[in-house]
Amino acid sequence: MTVDIKWAELGFEYMNLPYRWRAYWKDGEWYKSGLETENTIQIEEGAPILHYGQGAFEGLKAFKTKEGDIQIFRPDQNAKRLNASAARLVMPEVPEEDFIHAVKEVVKANAEYVPPYGTGASFYLRPTLIGVGDNIGVHAAKEYIFTVFAMPVGPYFKGGMVPTAFTTSEFDRAAPHGTGAAKVGGNYAGSLQPGIEAREKGYSDVVYLDPATHTKIEEVGSANFFGIEKDTNKFVTPKSPSILPSITKYSLLWLAQHRLGLEVEEGDVYIDDLDRFSEAGACGTAAVISPVSFITHNDHKHVFYSETEVGPITKKLYDELVGIQNGDVEAPEGWIVKV
Ligand SMILES: *Cc1c(COP(=O)(O)O)cnc(C)c1O
């Protein structure tokens, strides 16, 4: 069976596919798991996810290679991060092998929706863990649901990789020692308003500063930041306990070091010291790499490489990463899981 989808025209939009994975937790164990066809979940009105935001999610992608195989990019890293988020929100772990099994089953069951090689589109998976059950006080839930649903999504850059602009904001996405490093919905709810304000002014999104001093770059609302230092070509990315540790960012850091032979650094990136960089990018599963054209801060506009062109190192990193994901470039050990 083949599905009638115009792969090249896909955006980043929800699609109701035939199958999703569900697993249920109660009394200390996962007691039921498997594929389901219904895209709605019935939960109790007192469910802690609804009132107290006790829930975490993940995002990862599967790709079809030239040979027609389907492969998933670093699902073990998403499993580990989901469990780190779960620990921060006092939720039970999803065992790594169960997470990877669930992701694979969802890919297999919906295989005809995995975009063909060469279309630029990919298959996006959204694992989610939520606290449910009857409840009213501020407590950890006594029951949990883990679900993995998925959909094909379009190339992030329809017209090719085009630099985009960001602005700083008075708002923070996370507290200094809050839940910034956990992939939880509350961080996103709080970023909607600054995101709208940024887009109204013509920016793609906000680049958030560190919540304690507002002097250092943390990350973009849904992507991490990196800069390429002038002269040295060092790959530099912010280090902070309130940044969400992007798997794409750590993949790029590794590739910069081991494939491009660059120096790398996780450290402070001061918003008033952007002149040290010749290129900059925002990176994440959805965006892959979004080159940063400029950042506006306190009415000062800082242009990186160019407002219209992609810098050479950003381009090399992009080609290496996307090549690995599509199976055209040899992957570092353990980065690719075949379905
Ligand atoms: C998911 C996410 C990212 C990107 O992480 P990847 O693992 O690269 O997809 C960056 N920032 C935030 C706030 C996120 O939630």
The ligand as a Gaussian input file, in Angstrom:
#p B3LYP/6-31G(d) Opt

LIG

0 1
 C       13.827000      19.629000      22.280000
 C       14.464000      20.937000      22.568000
 C       15.650000      21.345000      21.936000
 C       16.319000      20.552000      20.843000
 O       16.762000      19.312000      21.278000
 P       17.075000      18.157000      20.217000
 O       17.379000      16.977000      21.045000
 O       18.231000      18.610000      19.427000
 O       15.855000      18.009000      19.389000
 C       16.210000      22.556000      22.317000
 N       15.635000      23.342000      23.248000
 C       14.480000      22.996000      23.853000
 C       13.892000      23.919000      24.856000
 C       13.864000      21.782000      23.534000
 O       12.713000      21.454000      24.143000

